[in-house]
Amino acid sequence: MGLYPNLKRVVVILWLLLLTGCWSSNEIEDLSVYVGIALDKGRETAEEQQLREQGATDESMDRVTATLQIISSKSSSSGDQSAKANQKPFMNTAGTGDSVFEIFREFASRRDLPVIGHHMKIVVISGGLARANRLDDLLDFFYRDNDIRPSCYVVVSRGEARKTLETKVPGSIPAFRLVGMMDNRNRTLEVIPAVSLSKLQGYLQSGTSFILQNVLSAQGEIKFSGAAVIKGKTKKLIGYLNEGELKGIVWLKGSGKGGLVKAYDRDSGRAMAYEIKSMKSTIKSRADGEKLSFDVNIESEGRLIELWNHANLFNRPSTKQLEAIFEQKVRLLIDQAIKKMQQQYRVDAADFGSHVRIEHPRLWQSVKKDWDSVFSQSPIHYKVQLKITEFGSLIN
Amino acid sequence: MKDENDYLTPVQVAVVIINTMLGAGILTLPRTTVNAAHTPDVWISIMLGGFIIILLGMVIVRLGLRYRGQTFYQYVSRITGRWIGAFLSAIVILYFMLVASYEVRALSEVTGLYLLEGTPSWAIIMPFLWVGGYLIRGGAGALARLCEVILPITGIIFFLTMFLSFGIFDIHNLRPVLGLGVTPVLKGIEPAILSFIGFETLLVLQAFMKTPEKAAKSVIVGTLIPTAFYVTTVVMVIGALTVDGVVTRTWPTMDLIRSFELSGLIFERFESFLLVIWIMQIYSTFTVTCYASALGIAQLTGRNLKSVINVLLPVIYVLSMAPHSLKELNKLGDVLGLTALCLFGLLPPLLLILSKWKAGKKDGIVS
């Protein structure tokens, strides 16, 4: 140190060079951020076909077409107002192949800005694809990738998945719209709890059957309607539940956050509606040796929100009668759902298995391997009790 | 002579033990325990594991009390004789060295995956080693004071991020409790104990205490707080990801935090918070073990601590680069844990008995 009195200072100053920047930083303007993906059965897009005809080789078997919804960063930057208004804030672009990762990396040779998945919010899988392929195969890449977060949601589309990522509303981003619709559970029973990649992995690993929200699309409009049933053993889609059957399952599980029951008056045939304020279901599993059965007790409170019955004002059904009508409607929904699960698909799509797992853990060890078929032979007894606690701003 | 600052208070010792225990394990614990037990009851395993660790720690305290102001490296040869003592010290030194390199490598793996993709691992590890080396040149006092600073930060951020995941928490995933009896719980104890490795630093730390009698309290507090961290982690992770979902994830705790987004707050995602405190914990574990190892070498060879550190850091760097893959790294972690269990579960009681027996014999001669 005596020889070089300034050495320390020089070293300290050299250290500053290390502070000049992040090693692996990427400017956001130089990236394509995708927010949603639609997976369809492999069909080459027109551009891809033309590219191939011009000599782009592709030896994959065209199993999957992935459509990426990319947020365009250019639209948010400067530009004159009119042009901006006409420009869509997103862009859908598709690739075909038999490895999802390969499709993604293929975009590197098709566009200047590499695509990144940090902000991916939703995966839409087309029903046909899910019928033909195991979900754990389809989603394997998303689970392994370190960009894509397991908080990303998964839904199924009975039609073409890529259509659900389209919109006619200028300025709106379809992927965000899909995610936003999942928050509407306090308004309708048709939206079931969102299934994220991490939740889905729990299902796939445990081998239970489950349902995924189904999305329909028509001319840029979309609708959550019913659900797709995934069989735990094959991890493939085996069918759909329509809206009524899905509502039946929601009632069975008592998982609804809000919504309505619509029924018709027996005499006049006019509509009446019950707005659900609370919904609760207690499921008890009973084991009699190897034979299992379920007791379900469903209770709900709500308000009478609409009644088309002003013609015979003095001969209105009593509250008790109204409750009975609504209860019967709910029972109808539940019956449909049970029939579909136990007789047609023969799978447990309403998570009855977890009640056995919790209440009869030892028995569960022996039945869990073949749970779906055990379930379809287990009788389900249920009671429905609806209570009209108020009539809105009208007195009765 | 030592001045007041070179002594450690019982609180400081507890804090250092906590910081040493919390390390790479916190990100993998849900997986390792569930893999062994296959039931959601692993939180009970962790509590039992903590209890066992307290017992093991007590033995070390008793041993240390017989040789006040001396580290393990100094008193072991007084118990077993010079050569065996040197051999045992060498094993312990090597063990601490390997733990230090294991932690460093785990750091580079996780930050490389989630934080600094593209940054070469040497660029992550080297500054880390330098900063660590700089700290331990200050000795045990500096080490303890740093631990005191980062522990509260760790605690606040950790529990905050964990409880933010409450939105995806489902109590049903943790039921039934003891559904398959106690056997799975017992199976889960072994991996649970491995996450408590760190209590053995007491072999060195107790020598720096003015009142080594209070080390027992430090051990109890120093184990209970990590137990709280671990139980929270396992409960929240299993509650959100389910038993079956946990076993396939490499870093399940990271995936828990990555599994939710909160809109409306300033921050939407919290994994970087978890990573920040985790890196701090890796840093403290690394510095403590590195210090323990360096001190051993210094005391064994009679060399200056600072020059030992200068030689030790490159060695640790090389060792940390030795595992070829994550799989090998995990294997190294398991082997280290088992070694630690055997080494610090069996050796201190043996030494204690031997030391008492020797003392008894001496007394016999005198009387």
Interface residues (C-beta under 8 A of the other chain):
Chain A: L18 C22 W23 S24 Y143 N146 R149 P150 S151 S196 L197 S198 K199 Q201 G202 Q205 S206 G207 S354 R357 I358 E359 P361 R362 W364 Q365
Chain B: L113 Y114 L116 E117 G118 T119 P120 A123 P127 I168 H172 N173 R175 P176 G179 L180 A240 L241 T242 V243 D244 G245 V247 T248 R249 D255 L256 R258 S259 F260 E261 R269
